[in-house]
Amino acid sequence: MKVSSYQMFWLVCISSIIVLSYLPLHLAAEQAHQDCWISILLGGLLMMAITWVMLRVCMQNKEKTLVSFMKDLLGTFLGKIIVIVYFLLWFLQMSTIAEGNAEFVNLVLLHNTPTIIILLFMLFLISYAVYKGGITTISRCAEVIGPIFVFMLFLQLFLNPQDMDPTRIFPAYVDSGWLQILKGTFHSYCYMVDPSIILMLFFFAENKQTAARAILWGTGISMIWGVLAALVLLFVAGPDVASQLLVPVYSLSKLVSILNFIQNIDAFYIPLWLFGAFIKLSICLFIMSYGLSEWTGIKNWKYIACSIALILLAFVVYSSYNIRISYTLKNKFLISIFYPLAYIAIPLTLWTIGSIKKRRKLFAP
């Protein structure tokens, strides 16, 4: 299974924009109000830096998966323990996107359909795609869906100029201050993009050099879209309304009205958002099942993928009835310890150890 650089670009771009369109705008607006676009910008720069560090780690271990180079750099026992952090991270992302996707479909399309039925069909679809073709199928879907998906999401930001009022982002900084802006960044950066997926996906890249550039471009374009979306959201809705919208980008599409003729473009947005969620969920399911296959020694990763899908279904259904589990977006442990560990501490440690080992090889007699 190999992924071209073009496909890698769309895989990273789609999965990043999907998460950006769902969580960070709402979380940043709650904390920084009219300065939430600054929080998104700072968070984007931070995640670009993290992506660059993770790419350095991948380039040091070009022909190895995450599980393999974790064991090489940290030892078999410690490597197997620490890689669990990423398995948990991907599972949390899958549960958040799957639950949000099911609730979104239930809210805007299938009002009388039980959420569990929507989840069943959705998880069956991603399980089937992963089982039949793995990352090859997912990447081919991404390169077909990607151009339309990104074009439409950029286009919809500029379709209601009559409702835009740029003065709604003022006064900048004065009302919020750096503390609230940084708080908005701290609450939202971990939901903006997910550079951790490249720790597994990079192994499947055909050309490592061009794939690295494609990943950076995919991350950069998604972050540009995120900043623009935050600004447009503030221009149209204002900071108070923006902080109350659970799916801000969908709400923007509902407000579009050109000459009272072009309206209801959410009919285009909904299927594209569902396609994007399918790509994101499929990527996470594939890399998690492939990684667990190496971690456990079970050769058939496809059976693991099906098992994860069933566990995910049970978890999402149970968490919907358990307030403590379902309300994790602002969990202090996740925000203060888990996400910084997964995104900052572990990659920097791996990069440092890899650099030291590389230098020792160069100067070895």
N, C-alpha and C positions, 0 to 999 in steps of 0.2 A: 504494500500500500504506500503510494507516494502522492505528495501534494505539490502542485506547482506554486511558484511565487505569486502568480495572479490569483490563484484560488486561496492561498494563505492570506492575501490582502483582504479578500472579501469575508473570509471566516472571522478574522480579527475585527474588521470594521463593523460587520453586522452584529456580532455578539456584544461589542462595546456600545453601539448605539441603542440596542434593545434595553440594556440595563440603564443607560443614561436617560432614556425617555420615560422610565418608570419610577425610579426612586430618588436620585440625587437632587433634581430640581425642587422637589417638594421638601426634602430634608434641609437643603441649604436655605430655601426661602423662609422656613420656620425660624431659623436662627439669625440670618443676616438681613432678612426683609429686602429692601430695595438694593442692597449690596450683594445679593446672592450670586449675581453674575461674577463678582470678584472672587467669591468662594469657589465657584465652579472653575474659574480660570486658574486659581492657585492649586486646586485639587488636580486639574488637568496637567499642569506642569509637574506636579509631584508624581503622578502616575506615568507620565512620559519618562521621567528620570528612573522610576522603578522598572519600567519596561526595558530601558537601556541596560540597566544592571542585570536583569534576568537574561537579556540577549547575550551579555558578556559571559554569563554562566553557561548558556547553551553553546556558544562558540567554543568554549573551553572543553566541552563534552559533546562534540558534534554527532557522534555515532552512538550515543547512549540515551536511553529514556531517563525520566526523572528518577525512577526507582533505582536504576543501574548506577547513575553517577552519585546519587545520595549514598549508596553503599560503598562506592569507591572512595568518596571524599571523607565520609564520617565513620566508616566502618559498618559492617553488616547489621549489628544490633541497633546502634544509635541511628543509622540511616533509615532502617525500617520503622523505627519509632517516630522520627521527625516527619517522614513522608505522610504519616497519618494526618498531620495538620492539613495537607492539601486535599486529601480524600474528604475530610470533614468540610473544608472550604467549598469544594465542588458540590458536595451533597447539599449544603446550606443554600448555595446559589440555585441549584435545581429546584429545591423545595420552594424557595421564594418566587422564582419565575413561574413554576408550574401552578402554584396557588394563585398568584396574581393573574396569570393567564386565564385560569378557569373562572375566577371571579369576574374578570373583565368580559369574557364571553357570555357569562350568565347575566351580567348587567346590561349589555348593549345588544345582544342577539337572542339568546335562548333564556327568556325570563322564567319560564315554567319548568325548565329542565334541571334536575338535581345536579349539583356541582360534581358529585362523584361520577356521574355518567360522562360529563365533559372530560374529567380527568382520565377516565378509562380510555376513551377514544384517543385523547392526546398522547398518553403514555404508550398506547399500543402503536401509534404511528411512529413515534421516535424509536421505540424498541425494534420495530420492523425494519426501519431504515438502517439502524446500526447493525442489526443481525444480518441483513442481506448483503450490505456493501461496506459497512464500516466507514472510515474517514473518506474513502473514495466517493461514496454516494453523497455524503454530507457536503464535501467540497464542490462536487458538481452542481448540487442544488444551490449552493451559495453563489457560484459564479453566474448562474442564471438569474437568481432572485436579486442579487446584490445591486447591480446597476439601477434597476427599477426602484428598489427599496430606498437607496440613498438619494436618488434624484427626487423622488416624491417627498421624502422627509425634508430635504432642503427647500424644495419648491413651496411646500405648505406654510413655511415660516414667513413668506412674503406675499401671501394671498389676501391679507386683510389690512392694507395700509391705512384705510380710512379710520380704523379703530386704534391705530398706534399713536401713543402720546409719549415721546421721548423724555418729557419732563418728569415722568413717574419714577425714574431711577435717581432723581435728585431729592434731597442733598446726598451726594456720595460721601461715604465714610463717616460723616459728622454724626448722624443718628445712631449708627451701629457701633462704630469704633473697631479697632483691629481685633479686640477680644471676640466679639460676636462674629466677625468675618472669619476668623480662624476657627471658631467653634463650628460655623457652617461648613468650612472645609473639612474639619476633623470628622464631622458626622456624615459627610457625603462622599469623601474621596474613595472610600473602600467599595462603593457601589457604582463608581463611574465606569471603569473598564476592568477587565480581569486579565492582567498580564501573566498570571500564573498558568493559564492554559497553554502558553507557548512553551513552558517547561516540558510538556508532553508532546505538543504538536510539532515542535522543531525537529524532532527525531525523524518525522515523516517527510520533511521538506526535500525536494529533489536537488535544489541548489541552495546551499546554506547562506551564501553571501547575499544573493538577491532576495531570499526569503526574509533575512534580517531587515533589509530596507523596506520590504513590503509590510512587515509587521509594524515598523515605525510609522510608515505612511498611513496604514489603517488606523492606528491609534491616534495619530495627529488629526486626521480628518474627522474622526468621531468626536474628538475634544473640541475642534472648531465648531462642529454642529452643536455641541452641548452649550458652549458659551453663547452662540447665536440664539439658541432656543431659550436660554435664560433671559437674554435681553428682550426678545420678542414677547415672551410671556409677561415680563414686567411692563413693556410698552402697552400691551393690550389689556391685561387684567389688573395690573398694579400689584404691589407687594402683599397687601392684605388678602386679596382673593387668591393669589398665587400660592400662598402658604397653606391654603385650604384644599387645593385641588390634588386629588390622589393620583390621577393620570393626566398631568398637565398638557402634554402634547396632543392627546386625544381631545381634550377640552378646547385647545386652540383650533383644531380642525372643525369643531362644531360651530365656531364663531365666524367662519369664513362666509362672506356674502359679497359677491362682486356684482354690482348693478342690480341687486335683488334677483339675479338670474342664476349665477353659478353658486350653488349652495350644496350642503350635505355631502361635502367631499370626504367625510368620515367613512363613506361607503368604500372609498379607495384605501383609506388609511387602515381600516380594521383588518382586511385580509393580508396586507403587507406586514402589519405588526405581528399577526399570527404566524406568517411565514418566517419572520425574523426570530420569534420565540422558538419555533421549531428548530431552526439552525442552532441557536444557543443551547437549548436542552440536549440536542443530539450530540453536540461537541462535548458537553460535560459528561453525558452518559458514556460516550466512547472512551474518552481519556481516563475516566474513573474505572471503567471495567477493564481496560487494557492494563492500567497500572496495578489494579488489584490482582489481575492474572499473574503478573510478575511477582507481586508481593507475596501471594499465597503459594505460587508454584503450580496453580491450576492452568493447564495449557489452553483450554477452550474459554476464551474471554467472552464469547457470545452468550454462553449460559450465564456468566456473571452479570452481563448487561441486563438480561431478562430478570434476574433475581433482584438487581438494584432497582429496576422499574417497579417491581411489586413492593419492595420495601419503601420506596418513595411514595407510592400510592397510599400505603398504610400510614406513613408518617404525616403526609399532608392532610389526610382525613382526620387523623387523631389530633393534629395541631390545630385544626379549625375549631375543635371543641375545647381546646385547652388554651386559655388566654396567656398563660405564662410562656408557652412554647411559641405561640403565633406572634406574640409581640416582641420580636427580637431585633428590630431595626435600630433601636436605641439602647440595646443591651450593653451595659458598661463593660462587661467582660469582653464581649466581642470587639467593641470599638477601642477600648484602652489596651487590650492585651493580644487577643487572637489575631485581628487584622494587621496590626503593626508587626507581629511576629511573622505572619505568612508573607506579607508584602515587603517588609523592610529588613528585619533582623536576619531571617534565614537566607534570603538571596545575597545580602552583603557578606554573611559568613561563608557561604559557598564560594562566592567570587574571591574572597580573600584567601581561603584555603587552596582553591584552584590556582590562583596566581603564585602562591608560595611554592606549590608543587611544580609548576611550570618553570619557575626560576631555578629550582634545585636541579631539574633535569638539564637545563641549559648549562649550568656551571658544574655539573657532575663530571669527574675526570673520565 
